[in-house]
Amino acid sequence: MSSSSEALKIGIIGFGPFAQFLASTMVKQGHTLTATSRSDHSELSSHLGVNFFRDINTFLEVDNDVILLCTSIVSLSEVVKSIPFHLVKRKPTLFAEVLSVKTYPKDLLIQELPETMDLLCTHPMFGPESGREGWNGLPFVFEKVRIRDQDICSRFLQIFEQEGCRMVEITCEEHDKQAARSQFLTHTIGRILSEMDINSTSMDTKGFQTLLQLKENTMKDSFDLYSGLFIHNKLAQQELKNLELALQTVKQRLFDRMDEK
């Protein structure tokens, strides 16, 4: 085994469905995992082969190579500000996060993380549903914000490379610029369709089936995630205005055509 593919000791803060989804692949690859969370996931963790700690102080005293933040967007600030960083043994420890917005966690962690910690901002652009059959070809976006231990960082990134992810190295700011359209707009259209309560008919076209699938996929994500995409990405607010304006424009053109008759 080359040094770049040696097993890592990875600690996860926040052990909800997405963290569990990532953990199962990390354990399968042979990495040693510990986790802590506000909810008690000890039974589920033991099934996954993850050592679970109810107490964050005890969790931080474990000598981890990487600490992975898997909290929700809306709880990130509260969680980060409550971490007793002085208990972290390893210097530097690599802190990585997997939030769906990037500039917000980057700015917050630069401000709150001790200088001795390395920082990697990432966004695996898939989840338990889209990554169910494997991660091959799915995009993994990352920015090496502050990295001194290049070996640990490359070994962590290799987890995703090994699964065949399409590795996209861009700044957090560029990620948010692109995601405001590609991700937030998709979620918004899906939620609008859900509000309209669209359902399958006896004569569905392929296009309509695509809309139904979009609605189904979107509604599997929590409103916390969706609102976080809006609140913590300034560009998303402009996209919402653009969507409203586009709808008004299309509507006006239809009414203009009616008036011509």
N, C-alpha and C positions, 0 to 999 in steps of 0.2 A: 504493500500500500504506500503510495507516495505521500509526502508530508501534506500536500494540498488536499488530500482526501481522507485524512485521519478523522476519527470520530470526535465530535465536539460535545462539550457539556453546555446544554442550553436550558436556561430558566425562562419560563413564560409568566408574565404578569397579565392576568385576565384570561380565564380559561373557558370562554364561551364556545359556541359551535364552530366559529372560524378557527380559533386557536386549536381546538380538538382536531379539526380537519387537517391543519398543517402538521400537528404533532404526530398523527398516525403515520405520515410519510417519513418524518424525521426519525421516528423510532424504527421504522422498517429499514431505513438506511444504516442503522447501527449507532445513532447518536444517543447520548444519555440525557433524559429530560426530567426537569422538575417544574412544578407550576404552583402558583398561588392565585387566589381569586376571592372576591367578596362572598360569593356563594360557595357552598361546600361541594366540590366535585371529586372528593376523594375516592368514592366507589368507581365512578366512571374512569378516573385517572388510572386506577390500578388495573382495569381491564385493558387500557391502552398501553400499559407499561411505563406510566409516568408517575414519579414520586410527588405527591401533592402535600403542600404545607398550608394550613389555615392561617398561620402567623407569618406575615411578610418579613419580620426581623429574622426568624429562623431560616426562611427561604433565602434571604440575601447573604446569610453566612455560609451558604454552600458555594464552593469555588467554581463558579460558572465562567465559561469562556465568553458566552453571549447571553445577554438578557433581552428578551423579545417582548415588546409592549404590544399587547393585543386587546387593548381596551376599546370602548366605543369612542367615536369622535367627541360626543357631548360630555363624556366623563374624563377625558384625557387630562385636562388641566388639574382637576381635583386629585386624580390618581398620582400624577407626576409630583405634585407639590407635597404629597403625603409620604413619598418614598424616603426612608432614612439612608441616603446614599453613603454615609460614613461607614455603614456596616458592610459595604461591598468590599470583598477581600482583594480580588485581582485588580492589578493596575497595569495597563488600562483594560477595563472590561469593555467589550463592544456592546453598546446599546443600539438595538434596531427596532423599528416600528413598522407596522403594516397597515396604516390608516388609508382610507380612500381619498383623503385630501392630503396634500404634502407640505405646502408652505407653512400652514398653521402649526403642525407638529414640529417642523424643523425650527421655526423661530422660538417656540416654547422650550424645546429641549436644549437649544443653544444657550438659552437664558438660565434654565434650571439645572442642567447637568453639570457636575463638577468638571473642571478643565482636564482632569485625569482620565475621563471617560471618552472612548471613541464613539462616533455617531454615524449610523447608516440609516437613511430614510428609504423605505421600500414600499411598493404597492404591488402585491400579487394580484393581477387583474382577472381573477377567477375565484370561484368559491366552491362549496360542497356540491352545488348543482352542476355548474359548468365544468368543474374539474373532477367529476365523479369517475369518468373513464380514463383518468390520467391527465398529466399537465403538459403533455407534448404539444409544442407549438403555441401554447398560451403565453401572453406577455407578462413579464416580470419587470417592473420599472424600479429603478433605484438611483440614488445619488450618494456618493461617498462624501459626506459632509465634513467629517473630521476623523481621519484614519491614520493611526500610527502603526498599529500592528496589522500589516498588510496580509500576513499569513492567515490570521483568524478570520479576517474579512473575506478573503478569497475562498476559504473553506466553507464559510457560511453561504456565500453566493453559489458555491458549487452544489449545494443541496438542490437548488432550483435548476441549475445547468444540467445536472445528472438526470433530472426528470424530463429534460427536453424543452424547458421553457425558452421562449424567445426573450433574450436578455436585452433590455432597453435602458441604457444609461443616459438619463437627461436630468436637468436641474428640477428641483421641486416646483419652481415657478413655472417652468415650461410644461410640466405635468399638469398643473392646475389650469393653465391656459387651454390645453387640449381637452382635459377632462370636463371642463365646464360645458363644452359642446357634446362630446362623445358620450360621457357618462351621465351627467346631470340631465341633459335633454332626453336621453333614453328613459331614465327613471321617471321624468315628468310626464312624458307621453304615456308610459305604462300606467301611471297613477290616474291620469285623466281617463284612460280607457276603463280602468277599474271603477271610477266614479260613475261612468256611463253604464256600468254593469253589462258590458257586451258579453254575449255567450254564443256558443256554436249554433249554427242553423242547419237546416237540411240541404242547403245549397252553398256551403262555404266555398269561396274561391281560395286559391293559394295565398293571395295577399291578405285576406281576412284571417286565415289560419296563422299567418305570421304575426298579425296584430294580437290575436288571442294568446299566442306563445309569449309575446312581449309582455302582455298584461300578467300572465301567470308567473313568469320569471321575476318581474319587478316586485310583485306583491310578496315574494318569498323573503325579501329584505325588509327590515324593520323601518318604521317611520323615523326612528332615531337616526339611522344611517342616512336616510334621504334628507332629513332636515339638516344633518351635519354637513352634507355635500353643499347645501345652500348657504348655511350660516357661515361656514368657515372657508368658503371659496368666493371671494368678492366678485369674480368674473361670472359666477353662476347667476347672480342677480341680473346682470345685463342679458344673459341668455334667456331668462324668463321674460324680460321686456321684449326681446327680439321675437320670441314665440307669440306673445300677445299681439304684437304689431303685425306679424305675418298672418295670423288668423284674421285680424281686422282687414288686412289688405285683400286676402282671398275672398272674404265675405262681401266686401265692397264691390269687388269685380263681378261677383255673382248677381248682386242687386242691380249693378249698372247694366248687366246683360238683360235682366228682367225689364228694366225701364225702356230698353231699346225696342221691345216687342210692341 
